[in-house]
Amino acid sequence: MISIAHAQEAASTAAGTAAPGGLLQYLPLIFIVVVFYFLAIRPQMKRAKEHKLMTDALQKGDEVITQGGLTGRIVKVGEAYVAVEIADGVEVLMQRAAVQLVLPKGTLKSAL
C-alpha cells in the first residue's frame, strides 16, 4: 500500500510542476505576432492609406510618374481612370492606382 501511495504522490507532483501557467507558454508566440505587426503589417497599411489619399487628390494639370515609369501631365480625371499626356498629342488612359508619385509643378519642363 505504501508503494502505491508513493507512486500516486510522485505522479501528482510531476504533473503539477510540468505545466507552467497557460499564458506563459504562449508568450513567445504572442511576442512574434506583435513584432510582425509593427514591422510588417502596420507600415504597409500606412503606405496604402497614403497612396489612396494621393490618388483621391489627383486633378487635371498634375505632373505624375506612373508605376510603369512613364512621366506625364494629367489631362482628364474620371472616377477610376485618368488620362495622362506623355508627349505632345499622345494621351494614355490608365487607372488611378497606377499613378505612383505626384511631382511638383514644373518638373517636366525643367527635366527636358
C-alpha positions in Angstrom: 0.0 0.0 0.0 2.7 2.4 0.8 4.5 2.0 -2.5 1.2 2.6 -4.4 0.6 5.8 -2.4 4.1 6.9 -3.0 3.7 6.4 -6.8 0.5 8.4 -6.8 2.1 11.2 -4.9 5.1 11.3 -7.4 2.8 11.4 -10.4 0.7 14.2 -9.0 3.7 16.4 -8.1 5.3 15.7 -11.5 2.1 16.8 -13.3 1.8 19.9 -11.2 5.4 21.2 -12.0 5.5 20.2 -15.6 2.6 22.5 -16.7 3.5 26.2 -16.3 0.9 28.9 -16.4 -1.3 29.0 -19.5 -0.3 32.4 -20.7 3.4 31.8 -20.1 3.7 29.1 -22.7 2.1 31.3 -25.4 4.3 34.3 -24.6 6.9 33.7 -27.3 4.1 33.3 -29.9 2.4 36.4 -28.8 5.7 38.3 -28.9 6.4 37.2 -32.5 2.9 38.2 -33.6 3.3 41.7 -32.0 6.8 42.2 -33.6 5.4 41.1 -37.0 2.5 43.5 -36.8 4.8 46.5 -36.0 7.5 45.6 -38.6 5.4 44.4 -41.5 1.6 44.9 -41.3 1.4 48.4 -39.8 3.9 50.1 -42.2 2.2 48.5 -45.2 -1.2 49.7 -44.1 0.2 53.2 -43.6 1.7 53.3 -47.2 -1.6 52.0 -48.6 -3.6 54.7 -46.8 -1.2 57.5 -48.1 -1.4 56.1 -51.7 -5.2 56.1 -51.5 -5.2 59.7 -50.3 -2.8 60.7 -53.1 -4.8 59.1 -55.8 -8.1 60.6 -54.5 -6.5 64.1 -54.7 -5.4 63.8 -58.4 -6.5 66.7 -60.5 -6.1 68.0 -64.0 -2.7 69.5 -64.6 -0.8 67.4 -62.0 2.5 66.0 -63.2 2.9 62.4 -62.3 5.1 59.3 -62.6 3.3 56.0 -63.2 4.2 52.6 -61.8 5.5 51.7 -65.2 7.9 54.6 -65.2 6.1 56.9 -67.6 6.0 60.6 -66.7 3.3 63.0 -67.9 0.6 65.5 -67.1 -2.9 64.6 -66.2 -5.4 66.0 -68.8 -8.6 64.2 -67.8 -9.8 62.8 -64.5 -12.5 60.2 -64.1 -13.7 58.2 -61.1 -11.5 55.2 -61.8 -9.3 56.3 -64.7 -7.1 59.3 -65.6 -5.8 60.4 -69.0 -2.1 61.2 -68.9 -0.4 63.2 -71.7 3.1 61.6 -72.1 4.1 63.6 -75.2 2.5 66.4 -77.3 -0.8 65.0 -78.5 -0.2 61.5 -77.0 -2.6 60.6 -74.2 -2.7 57.3 -72.3 -5.7 56.2 -70.3 -4.8 54.4 -67.0 -6.2 53.5 -63.7 -5.8 56.0 -60.8 -4.0 53.3 -58.8 -1.3 53.2 -61.5 -0.1 56.6 -60.5 2.9 56.2 -58.2 4.0 59.7 -57.5 2.8 63.3 -58.0 5.7 65.6 -59.0 6.0 69.3 -58.1 4.6 71.7 -60.7 7.1 72.5 -63.5 9.2 69.3 -63.0 8.6 68.1 -66.5 9.6 71.3 -68.2 12.8 71.6 -66.2 13.7 67.9 -67.0 13.6 68.4 -70.8 
